Amino acid sequence: MIKWVELTVATKSPTDFRLLQELLVSLGLRQGYVGESVDGQSTEFFPSRLKLGVISKKKEWENADLYLTVSDPDTAFELVRSRKWKMLDDHSGPEQSHIARSFSFKLPDGTRIAVLGPRVTNSVSDANQLAFEGALRASGKSFAVVVSRFNSFITERLLSGALDGLVRSGARLKKDIVVVRVPGAFEIPAAARTLAETKKYDAIICIGCLLRGDTAHYDVIVNEVTRGIGQSAQETRVPHAFGVLTCDTLEQAIDRAGLKMGNKGFEAALAAVEMANLKKAISSQPSAVSKAKKKRAARKNSQRKAQKK
């Protein structure tokens, strides 16, 4: 049975590997783990949507090492052209009457890439180009995982998924990850807040499982756990990932702990990594006011130099 699919592209040189990394990030893919060994380098990318297409062409396609389907091929073309890489062909050209565009180019050391996709028909601003996003890179960061013992049949599977997600993103097991166990979901917010207040961790992952019973106990606990985790994140300013299942039945919980609905622990880990990087990206980005001040200062310096001359 196929449980997941990984598509691998081999570049012609380390230089092409680096340039392809930069291009894929510029096109909007989120970069994950970057590794290096005696055999070479490797990295992972996580698109917002992944689809495996299988087609049959009447005419043979031009040989390429990588075929990329993008949502805006015109912008991708300008991005490639600005880097002055060798264009091999541009089948549909710049005419907007064509509903799609495809082109291919070559990286400096020979890696051939073909790009194709439907044109953006409506004139809209691409908000993604203006947005900050956290990278899926956990290397160099510390994470704490708070996991409930209650319903351990489910929470242990969620914990395994969370650790898998952190390690795949570059965190080192036992060095960058601390696991804290608490009796039940109700105790998760207190433990998470205690960990966050130490300022030792870039993000906290909260894992638990609550199943609806015959009394109002379930609703009370769900509300308190949700409120407590959210309040801890807001007041400590440390990202908290919510990996607490709130299900009506055991079957629903099993589906979300590694079966039909994926593993919510894994998803919570990726959310924690992204938010940890997003916080750093936003804090390091200068504000519009500081940019304006720098521009004014630069203008004044240039005016002074001109007066001296």
VOBAVO-851384 format. One line per field, with one value per residue (C-alpha): residue number from 1; x, y, z. Coordinates in nm, 4 decimals. Layout:
<sites>
pos	c(NUM_...)
X	c(X_...)
Y	c(Y_...)
Z	c(Z_...)
</sites>
This chain:
<sites>
pos	c(1_2_3_4_5_6_7_8_9_10_11_12_13_14_15_16_17_18_19_20_21_22_23_24_25_26_27_28_29_30_31_32_33_34_35_36_37_38_39_40_41_42_43_44_45_46_47_48_49_50_51_52_53_54_55_56_57_58_59_60_61_62_63_64_65_66_67_68_69_70_71_72_73_74_75_76_77_78_79_80_81_82_83_84_85_86_87_88_89_90_91_92_93_94_95_96_97_98_99_100_101_102_103_104_105_106_107_108_109_110_111_112_113_114_115_116_117_118_119_120_121_122_123_124_125_126_127_128_129_130_131_132_133_134_135_136_137_138_139_140_141_142_143_144_145_146_147_148_149_150_151_152_153_154_155_156_157_158_159_160_161_162_163_164_165_166_167_168_169_170_171_172_173_174_175_176_177_178_179_180_181_182_183_184_185_186_187_188_189_190_191_192_193_194_195_196_197_198_199_200_201_202_203_204_205_206_207_208_209_210_211_212_213_214_215_216_217_218_219_220_221_222_223_224_225_226_227_228_229_230_231_232_233_234_235_236_237_238_239_240_241_242_243_244_245_246_247_248_249_250_251_252_253_254_255_256_257_258_259_260_261_262_263_264_265_266_267_268_269_270_271_272_273_274_275_276_277_278_279_280_281_282_283_284_285_286_287_288_289_290_291_292_293_294_295_296_297_298_299_300_301_302_303_304_305_306_307_308_309)
X	c(0.0000_0.1217_0.0954_0.2892_0.4711_0.8047_0.9267_1.3038_1.4995_1.8735_2.0662_2.3806_2.6034_2.6119_2.5769_2.2583_2.1353_2.1751_2.0181_1.7230_1.6658_1.6506_1.4173_1.1709_1.1587_1.0983_0.8143_0.6416_0.7400_0.8178_1.1606_1.2066_1.5044_1.8407_2.0979_2.4495_2.6482_2.9505_2.7260_2.5928_2.3229_1.9467_1.6501_1.2722_0.9990_0.6364_0.3867_0.0497_-0.1114_0.0452_-0.0991_0.0624_-0.0300_0.0099_-0.0373_0.0277_0.1477_0.1145_0.4432_0.7455_0.8166_1.1453_1.3782_1.3980_1.5279_1.2313_0.8809_0.7140_0.3465_0.2870_-0.0219_0.1290_0.3740_0.4188_0.5562_0.7719_0.9111_1.0073_1.1646_1.3809_1.4710_1.5824_1.8432_1.9828_1.9634_1.9614_1.6105_1.5629_1.2112_0.8888_0.6093_0.3091_0.4960_0.3867_0.0522_-0.2232_-0.4669_-0.3093_-0.4762_-0.1536_0.2191_0.5128_0.8824_1.2077_1.5495_1.8880_2.0774_2.4484_2.5750_2.3144_2.0114_1.7111_1.3791_1.0437_0.7730_0.4087_0.0739_-0.2502_-0.2379_-0.3889_-0.6912_-0.8092_-0.6031_-0.5652_-0.2923_-0.1093_-0.1361_0.1096_0.3897_0.3145_0.2742_0.5200_0.5440_0.7416_0.9802_0.9497_1.3015_1.3382_1.7175_1.8634_1.5342_1.3992_1.0537_0.8570_0.5813_0.3189_0.1288_-0.1593_-0.1472_-0.5277_-0.6434_-0.2785_-0.3893_-0.4447_-0.2033_0.1022_0.0275_-0.0129_0.3185_0.4936_0.3541_0.4687_0.8214_0.8313_0.7300_0.9926_1.2734_1.1781_1.1962_1.5497_1.5125_1.7426_1.5761_1.6729_1.8755_1.6150_1.2968_1.1665_0.8616_0.6570_0.3772_0.0746_-0.2156_-0.4908_-0.5880_-0.6973_-0.3366_-0.1924_-0.2337_-0.0578_0.2385_0.2561_0.2583_0.5316_0.7476_0.6756_0.7663_1.1182_1.1797_1.3883_1.1563_1.0667_0.7273_0.5125_0.3128_0.0065_-0.1193_-0.4230_-0.7440_-1.0934_-1.3864_-1.7478_-1.9262_-2.2775_-2.2336_-2.1383_-1.7848_-1.6549_-1.7770_-1.6343_-1.2896_-1.2791_-1.3557_-1.1015_-0.8229_-0.8792_-0.8990_-0.5943_-0.3699_-0.4757_-0.4249_-0.0815_0.0268_-0.1009_0.0432_0.3838_0.4183_0.5511_0.3692_0.1510_0.0362_-0.3025_-0.2831_-0.5682_-0.8326_-1.1943_-1.3975_-1.7403_-1.6234_-1.3094_-1.3292_-1.3010_-0.9942_-0.8291_-0.8849_-0.7064_-0.4191_-0.2723_-0.5488_-0.7961_-0.7623_-0.3834_-0.1958_-0.2910_0.0225_0.2342_0.0287_0.0649_0.4433_0.4634_0.2442_0.4794_0.7861_0.6235_0.5070_0.8493_1.0074_0.7300_0.7876_1.1550_1.0784_0.8348_1.0585_1.3587_1.1629_1.2023_0.8792_0.7604_0.8443_1.2032_1.2422_1.1234_1.3664_1.6546_1.5583_1.5454_1.8812_2.0321_1.8950_2.0387_2.3797_2.3821_2.2835_2.5658_2.8180_2.6919_2.7273_3.0835_3.1786)
Y	c(0.0000_0.3519_0.5700_0.8689_0.9801_1.1593_1.3010_1.3456_1.5616_1.5173_1.8296_1.8281_2.0059_2.1630_2.5040_2.3975_2.2490_2.5856_2.7828_2.5435_2.5785_2.9570_2.9354_2.6996_2.9236_3.2249_3.0385_2.9909_2.6452_2.6071_2.4618_2.1987_1.9938_2.0574_1.7820_1.7041_1.3812_1.2356_1.1491_1.5033_1.7444_1.7079_1.9214_1.8951_2.1254_2.1389_2.2834_2.4044_2.1448_1.8379_1.6396_1.3520_1.3673_1.0815_1.1645_1.0167_1.2463_1.1742_1.3550_1.3004_1.5814_1.7622_1.6022_1.7857_1.6977_1.8655_1.9590_2.2309_2.3208_2.6692_2.8836_3.1897_3.0953_3.4578_3.5672_3.2530_3.3378_3.6909_3.5524_3.3098_3.5719_3.8172_3.5630_3.5515_3.1738_3.0315_3.0053_2.6992_2.7666_2.9529_2.7672_2.9947_3.3231_3.6364_3.6768_3.6830_3.5245_3.1878_3.0272_2.8548_2.9045_2.6649_2.7330_2.5633_2.6832_2.5530_2.6202_2.7113_2.3532_2.1908_2.1027_2.1438_2.2650_2.2902_2.5182_2.5137_2.6291_2.8161_3.1923_3.4198_3.5476_3.8067_4.1065_4.0474_4.1296_3.8256_3.8613_3.5746_3.7980_4.0440_3.7931_3.6760_3.2997_3.0889_2.8365_2.4703_2.4542_2.3326_2.3200_2.5469_2.5757_2.4147_2.2631_2.1324_1.8734_1.8495_1.5200_1.3861_1.0306_1.0039_0.8156_0.7167_0.4737_0.7851_1.0379_0.8134_0.7924_1.1683_1.2084_0.9806_1.1899_1.5145_1.3850_1.2609_1.6042_1.7827_1.5475_1.5638_1.9428_1.9311_1.9142_1.6792_1.4208_1.4526_1.7692_2.0078_1.8381_1.8001_1.5813_1.6562_1.4213_1.5345_1.3309_1.4621_1.7300_1.9674_1.9900_2.0719_2.4560_2.4851_2.2761_2.4593_2.7971_2.6907_2.5792_2.8926_3.1233_2.9761_3.1303_2.8235_2.7021_2.8511_2.6764_2.4475_2.1555_2.0537_1.6967_1.5323_1.3482_1.4195_1.1902_1.2959_1.1085_1.1060_1.4150_1.7806_1.7052_1.6902_2.0409_2.1922_2.0397_2.1259_2.4902_2.5198_2.3459_2.5558_2.8804_2.7948_2.7073_3.0172_3.2429_3.0954_3.1613_3.5197_3.6185_3.4497_3.5340_3.1837_2.9961_2.7068_2.4397_2.2831_1.9056_1.8170_1.5967_1.6692_1.3828_1.2328_0.8722_0.6634_0.5839_0.9538_0.9838_0.6799_0.8268_1.1465_0.9651_0.8144_0.6613_0.8177_1.1769_1.1782_1.2363_1.5588_1.5369_1.5602_1.8582_2.0321_1.9874_2.1497_2.4352_2.4847_2.4937_2.7408_2.9713_2.9630_3.0816_3.3323_3.5031_3.5469_3.6703_3.9351_4.0558_4.0903_4.2783_4.6570_4.8512_5.0987_5.3834_5.2681_5.2256_5.5817_5.7103_5.5287_5.6783_6.0292_5.9772_5.8537_6.1596_6.3971_6.2262_6.2541_6.6230_6.6939_6.5209_6.7224_7.0500_6.9651_6.9058)
Z	c(0.0000_-0.0833_0.2282_0.0967_-0.2181_-0.2425_-0.5731_-0.5983_-0.8440_-0.8996_-1.0020_-1.2119_-0.9587_-0.6103_-0.7759_-0.9542_-0.6246_-0.4490_-0.7344_-0.7594_-0.3833_-0.4177_-0.7174_-0.5487_-0.2406_-0.4673_-0.6383_-0.3029_-0.1773_0.1917_0.2534_0.5198_0.6330_0.4620_0.4986_0.3842_0.3796_0.2063_-0.0883_-0.1413_-0.0292_0.0035_0.1016_0.1313_0.0055_0.1146_-0.1350_-0.0097_-0.2356_-0.3931_-0.6817_-0.8683_-1.2360_-1.4848_-1.8547_-2.1991_-2.4786_-2.8513_-2.9101_-2.6915_-2.4482_-2.4538_-2.2034_-1.8692_-1.5224_-1.3512_-1.4643_-1.2555_-1.2793_-1.1377_-1.0845_-1.2570_-1.5364_-1.6535_-1.3154_-1.3032_-1.6502_-1.5427_-1.2255_-1.4247_-1.6874_-1.4188_-1.3086_-1.6634_-1.6971_-2.0481_-2.1946_-2.4116_-2.5412_-2.4735_-2.6490_-2.5991_-2.5678_-2.3885_-2.5664_-2.3068_-2.5550_-2.4759_-2.1736_-2.0700_-2.0966_-2.0947_-2.1150_-2.0271_-1.9183_-1.8085_-1.4873_-1.5217_-1.4869_-1.7108_-1.4975_-1.7324_-1.5925_-1.7703_-1.6308_-1.7336_-1.6011_-1.6685_-1.6963_-1.4355_-1.6263_-1.3747_-1.2748_-0.9045_-0.6577_-0.5270_-0.1499_-0.1025_-0.2276_0.0540_0.3335_0.5941_0.6348_0.8736_0.7209_0.8105_0.9514_1.3088_1.3195_1.5852_1.7732_2.0903_2.1344_2.4304_2.3882_2.6636_2.6340_2.8422_2.9807_2.9768_2.6656_2.6099_2.3394_2.1261_2.2746_2.2313_1.8594_1.8437_2.0276_1.7777_1.4939_1.6586_1.7135_1.3557_1.2277_1.4366_1.3367_0.9686_0.9949_1.1324_1.5122_1.7001_1.9191_2.2896_2.2197_2.0786_2.2042_2.5606_2.6334_2.9463_3.0554_3.2560_3.4002_3.1736_2.9249_3.2015_3.3246_2.9801_2.9980_3.3357_3.2199_2.8858_3.0596_3.3025_3.0088_2.8053_3.0938_3.1069_2.7601_2.6752_2.3996_2.0630_2.0600_2.2748_2.1330_2.3359_2.2859_2.4413_2.3657_2.4974_2.4184_2.4730_2.7502_2.8915_3.1132_3.0699_3.1933_2.8337_2.7435_3.0617_3.0080_2.6356_2.7042_2.9856_2.7948_2.4816_2.6798_2.8906_2.5962_2.4049_2.7057_2.7736_2.4135_2.4188_2.7543_2.7222_2.3491_2.2862_2.0041_2.1237_1.8758_1.9531_1.9171_2.1539_1.9918_2.0879_1.9444_1.9933_1.9543_1.9870_1.6145_1.5300_1.7517_1.5920_1.2456_1.3555_1.5215_1.2071_0.9991_0.7550_0.8777_0.9100_1.2345_1.4124_1.6251_1.3097_1.1895_1.5267_1.5103_1.1654_1.2883_1.5847_1.3589_1.1220_1.4021_1.5694_1.2439_1.1753_1.5088_1.4244_1.0717_1.1943_1.4785_1.2456_0.9773_1.0097_1.0318_0.7687_1.0100_1.0594_0.6830_0.6277_0.8928_0.7226_0.3861_0.5327_0.7019_0.3756_0.1913_0.4496_0.4291_0.0513_0.0739_0.3214_0.0953_-0.2014_-0.0065_0.0976_-0.2631)
</sites>
